[in-house]
């Protein structure tokens, strides 16, 4: 009997490994004897050099580059604004596939000037990187740490916490206004979701081919939806046990979490833009972000306007939700300022978009109560449009 079981397990294992072994063998044969091996010399090499980041230091410029193609690449010359410039390259002038390197050149750059860097490979192909504004790159020190931390606090944490202060006003509204506020919340969230998704799509062109920006976007978006779906599933027991109050509190936390993921992606973009001098962080812009993010506090507390929670416990929840939504902006601005990655920004913006859309659907599903046509009352439609228009209007302040 034991021998029969062992044979059965062996057969099961072989049935899994056999197709894998055959496809590996087929790949080897194709590379060794197929078109790639036979005709390789008749085709020019496929080269792709990706400039990940340009770092400006006093009298020096550093280019972090990646061989983003399937063939070895040799960097033979460097042009700065069409002029040939001497450079050093580490670890070597030739990069293997997916290998990163660092190009260093002594260059008397002038703050504020635009620069174009063109890399010439050994086969004569050129790859270009444009920098709109030359700007001293930040280094990890107390000054820049304070700068990026304060930036995140001003843009993210403080506005969200201030938005929560509207709760007493919202709570005093008539009971009929509850669904208007939920519709308003959905409008705010849907706008934020599309905003994060649009920013993620816009950054795809800055992601290397090897990182597969579309894949990161899809994975991040669906991962957030699935993760929050799991959370909702496991909290359903507590919802039945504690009633509507717990459900509303759960929504508020999920909204805070989704907004926090959105703000993490925003912080990455803001910190990076500041670090490379592509964004003028004047008072008008900071004020614009404050007004834009102030409305996020309204989205968080709207589901709680009919919730009975002890005052002291409620204050604790409010502070925690505000920090959950706002602190990621600080983290994002620090990471974006010192170690920005476009791939990371795409991933987190997509995660934020997925989380926000998931929470929005949960609220809409509750409001419909199985009858989705009942959503289209004048009160709900006006609330939804008001949420969209509020976010749209405060967006003008961000643009200055």
Residue pairs with C-beta under 8 A, 6 or more apart in sequence:
30 36
30 37
31 37
44 123
45 71
45 72
45 123
46 69
46 70
46 71
47 69
47 71
47 73
47 121
47 123
47 125
48 67
48 68
48 69
48 73
48 127
48 209
49 65
49 66
49 67
49 68
49 69
49 73
49 75
49 95
49 119
49 121
49 127
50 65
50 66
50 67
50 68
50 127
50 208
50 209
51 63
51 64
51 65
51 66
51 117
51 119
51 127
51 129
52 64
52 65
52 66
52 100
52 208
52 341
53 63
53 64
53 340
54 61
54 62
54 63
54 64
54 117
54 129
54 131
54 276
55 61
55 62
55 63
55 64
55 137
56 109
56 134
56 135
56 136
56 137
57 136
57 137
58 136
59 106
59 107
59 108
59 109
60 104
60 105
60 106
60 107
61 104
61 105
61 107
61 109
61 115
61 117
62 102
62 103
62 104
63 102
63 103
63 105
63 117
63 129
64 100
64 101
64 102
65 75
65 95
65 100
65 101
65 102
65 103
65 119
66 95
66 98
66 99
66 100
66 101
66 208
66 210
67 73
67 95
67 96
67 97
67 98
67 99
67 100
67 101
68 98
68 208
68 209
68 210
69 97
69 209
70 97
71 97
72 94
72 95
72 96
72 97
73 94
73 95
73 121
73 122
74 93
74 94
74 95
74 121
74 122
75 89
75 93
75 94
75 95
75 101
75 103
75 119
75 120
75 121
75 122
76 93
76 120
76 121
76 122
77 84
77 119
77 120
78 84
78 85
78 86
78 87
78 103
78 105
78 117
78 118
78 119
78 120
79 85
79 116
79 117
79 118
79 120
80 105
80 107
80 115
80 116
80 117
80 118
81 115
81 116
82 116
82 118
85 105
85 107
86 105
86 106
87 103
87 104
87 105
88 103
88 104
88 105
89 101
89 102
89 103
89 104
90 101
90 102
90 104
91 101
92 101
95 101
98 210
103 119
109 115
109 134
110 134
111 134
111 135
111 136
111 277
112 133
112 134
112 135
112 277
113 133
113 134
114 130
114 131
114 132
114 133
114 134
115 130
115 131
115 134
116 128
116 129
116 130
116 131
117 128
117 129
117 130
117 131
118 126
118 127
118 128
118 129
119 126
119 127
119 128
119 129
120 126
121 127
131 276
132 277
132 278
133 276
133 277
133 278
134 277
135 275
135 276
135 277
137 275
137 276
138 144
138 147
138 148
138 275
138 337
138 338
139 338
140 338
144 337
144 338
145 334
147 274
147 337
148 271
148 274
148 330
148 333
148 334
148 336
148 337
148 338
149 330
149 333
149 334
151 270
151 271
151 274
151 281
151 286
151 333
152 267
152 327
152 329
152 330
152 331
152 332
152 333
152 334
153 326
153 329
153 330
154 286
154 289
154 290
155 266
155 267
155 270
155 286
155 289
155 290
155 293
155 329
155 333
156 263
156 266
156 267
156 293
156 325
156 326
156 327
156 328
156 329
156 330
157 322
157 323
157 326
157 327
157 329
157 330
158 290
158 326
159 289
159 290
159 291
159 292
159 293
159 294
159 296
159 297
159 326
160 259
160 293
160 294
160 296
160 297
160 300
160 322
160 325
160 326
161 297
161 319
161 322
161 323
161 326
162 294
162 297
163 293
163 294
163 295
163 296
163 297
163 298
163 300
163 301
164 297
164 300
164 301
164 318
164 321
164 322
165 297
166 297
166 298
166 301
167 301
167 304
167 305
167 318
170 181
170 298
170 301
170 302
170 305
171 305
173 181
173 305
175 306
176 379
177 305
178 305
178 306
179 367
179 377
179 379
179 380
179 383
180 379
180 380
180 382
180 383
181 302
181 303
181 305
181 383
182 302
182 303
182 363
182 366
182 367
182 383
183 367
183 379
183 380
183 381
183 382
183 383
183 384
183 386
183 387
184 298
184 299
184 302
184 383
184 384
184 386
184 387
184 390
185 255
185 298
185 299
185 302
185 303
185 363
185 387
186 360
186 363
186 364
186 383
186 384
186 387
187 383
187 384
187 385
187 386
187 387
187 388
187 389
187 390
187 391
188 295
188 296
188 298
188 299
188 387
188 388
188 390
188 391
189 255
189 258
189 299
189 356
189 357
189 359
189 360
189 363
189 387
190 356
190 357
190 360
190 384
190 387
190 388
191 387
191 388
191 391
191 392
192 259
192 262
192 296
192 299
192 352
192 356
192 391
193 262
193 352
193 353
193 356
193 357
193 360
194 353
195 262
195 391
196 262
196 265
196 266
196 349
196 350
196 352
196 353
196 356
197 221
197 349
197 350
197 353
199 265
199 266
199 269
199 345
199 349
200 217
200 220
200 265
200 345
200 346
200 349
200 350
200 353
201 217
203 213
203 269
203 342
203 345
203 346
203 349
204 213
204 214
204 217
204 346
206 342
207 213
207 216
207 342
207 343
207 346
208 343
211 343
213 342
213 343
213 346
216 343
216 346
216 347
216 350
217 346
217 347
217 350
218 350
219 347
219 350
220 346
220 347
220 348
220 349
220 350
220 351
220 354
221 350
221 351
221 353
221 354
222 354
223 351
223 354
224 258
224 261
224 350
224 351
224 352
224 353
224 354
224 355
224 358
225 354
225 355
225 357
225 358
227 355
228 254
228 257
228 258
228 354
228 355
228 358
228 359
229 358
231 254
232 250
232 254
232 362
235 246
235 250
238 246
238 250
239 246
239 247
239 250
244 306
244 307
245 307
245 308
245 309
247 366
248 303
248 304
248 306
248 307
249 304
249 307
249 309
249 317
251 303
251 359
251 362
251 363
252 300
252 301
252 303
252 304
252 317
252 321
253 321
253 324
254 355
254 358
254 359
254 362
255 299
255 300
255 303
255 325
255 359
256 300
256 321
256 322
256 324
256 325
257 324
257 325
257 355
258 352
258 355
258 356
258 358
258 359
259 296
259 299
259 300
259 325
259 352
259 356
260 324
260 325
260 326
260 327
260 328
261 328
261 348
261 351
261 352
261 355
261 356
262 349
262 352
262 353
262 355
262 356
263 293
263 296
263 325
263 326
263 328
263 329
263 332
263 352
264 328
264 329
264 331
264 332
264 348
264 352
265 332
265 345
265 348
265 349
265 351
265 352
266 329
266 332
266 349
267 328
267 329
267 330
267 331
267 332
267 333
267 334
267 335
267 336
268 332
268 333
268 335
268 336
268 340
268 344
268 345
268 348
269 332
269 336
269 345
269 349
270 279
270 289
270 329
270 332
270 333
270 336
271 332
271 333
271 334
271 335
271 336
271 337
271 338
271 340
272 336
272 337
272 340
272 345
273 279
273 336
274 281
274 333
274 336
274 337
275 336
275 337
275 338
275 340
279 285
282 400
284 397
284 400
285 398
285 400
287 397
288 394
288 396
288 397
288 398
288 399
288 400
289 397
289 398
291 394
291 397
291 398
292 391
292 394
292 395
292 397
292 398
293 326
293 329
294 394
295 390
295 391
295 394
296 325
297 322
297 325
299 387
300 321
300 322
300 325
301 318
303 363
304 314
309 317
332 348
335 344
336 345
364 375
367 375
367 380
368 374
368 375
